[in-house]
Amino acid sequence: MTVRELDAAGIHDPALRAAYTHCRGLNARHGKTYFLATRLLPVDRRPAVHALYGFARWADDIVDDLDSAATPGERGRALLALEAQLEAGLRREGATEPVIRALADTARRYGIGRVHFTDFLASMRSDLTVGGYASYEELGRYMHGSAAVIGLQMLPVLGTVTPREEAAPHAAALGVAFQLTNFLRDVGEDLDRGRLYLPAELLAAHGVDRERFEWSRRTGARDARITDVLRAAAAHNRAVYRDALPGIAMLAPVSRPCIRTAFVLYSGILDAIAADGYAVLHRRSVVPRRRRAVVALDGLVRAVAARAVSRRGEEAPVAEPSCASPSSRPRVAPVREEAL
């Protein structure tokens, strides 16, 4: 399938094909839910998504790899080296790293603004020194670079049926929603890295603090107040998914099944967390394989139908997933839309 994807995308240079193939491998190994959804895109758009994922994964591994003995200073220097490679690649100065080669080519093909990559790296750097956030507003500023820009990078690849600036806030919100889900699912692992992405104001509202979370992680003991914090964080997360939802109908019809599938699978992690009794400090909640298969099959049927309609030159209907669990509207920092 890789050869077919590269041919369909018009990528013929052997070194560039190897670079995109490398990124695809990263996506397949590490981004299982994301990779599954990507398979529902038209073949010519998949290499670009693999390149965007590969870059984000590389930076994330520099910052978060628990198996690495690298110091914060060494990780910071590795991020600076990555940024130098990125700048060289975007300036067409012959970057040597395959991920950067593929990313720079994707950025040029789809007109993705450099600011979305530099903002991302800025948030990655902050992870080396910042271990917590006082409020959702403060966390939102971090997530602009770590998550919202991922949605903005993807938007030109997916295509829209509305002006891109109209779809951009929803794309950014979906990136934030996905990351909030990751934060909730991985709260125990993040504590092991010295970070807690649940705002201090949320913990205080339920009568606990970071030390209580660390105690629970260390001892395996449960605390009903921690469960209340996690339940409230999930409700906040669902509200962000609702903000993102209208954006699916704004995408090109052939891209909607991919994003709809990712939406359903990622928001389904919240259901899995609830089913596990919000025990995320002690184990990782996952969407059951049977559920994943059902959602993937539904996405495949929708993708095939959308492509058939596209070939006939018609407009595809779209039925959107729903978001359950009412909650107050989330406070997310405003999204910058430069270079859209």
Number of C-alpha atoms within 10 A of each C-alpha: 7 15 12 11 19 23 14 16 16 11 17 12 10 8 13 17 21 16 21 30 22 17 26 24 15 21 23 15 9 13 18 12 17 20 22 20 22 25 16 24 23 19 17 16 20 23 27 26 23 28 29 24 23 26 20 19 18 16 19 17 13 22 24 16 12 13 7 11 9 14 11 15 11 13 21 20 14 16 21 14 12 19 18 13 21 24 18 17 22 20 11 13 11 13 19 12 13 21 31 28 25 28 28 26 20 23 21 13 12 16 14 22 16 17 17 23 23 16 19 21 21 15 18 22 21 14 21 19 13 12 14 18 18 14 16 21 16 15 18 21 16 21 27 25 23 25 24 32 27 24 21 30 26 20 22 18 22 22 20 22 13 13 10 18 15 13 22 27 21 25 30 28 29 28 24 27 27 22 18 23 22 14 17 26 25 20 25 24 20 18 19 14 16 15 19 23 19 22 20 17 15 19 23 12 12 15 13 18 16 17 9 16 20 17 13 17 20 14 9 13 11 17 13 9 15 21 18 18 21 25 18 16 22 25 20 21 25 25 22 26 28 22 20 22 21 14 23 25 20 22 22 20 26 22 24 28 30 26 22 23 26 23 23 19 23 21 22 19 22 25 18 17 23 17 11 14 13 25 20 20 25 18 17 18 21 17 17 11 9 9 12 18 12 11 17 23 14 14 25 19 12 24 22 16 17 24 17 14 16 15 9 9 9 11 12 18 12 15 12 16 13 11 17 13 10 11 16 10 14 18 15 17 16 14 19 17 16 12 11 16
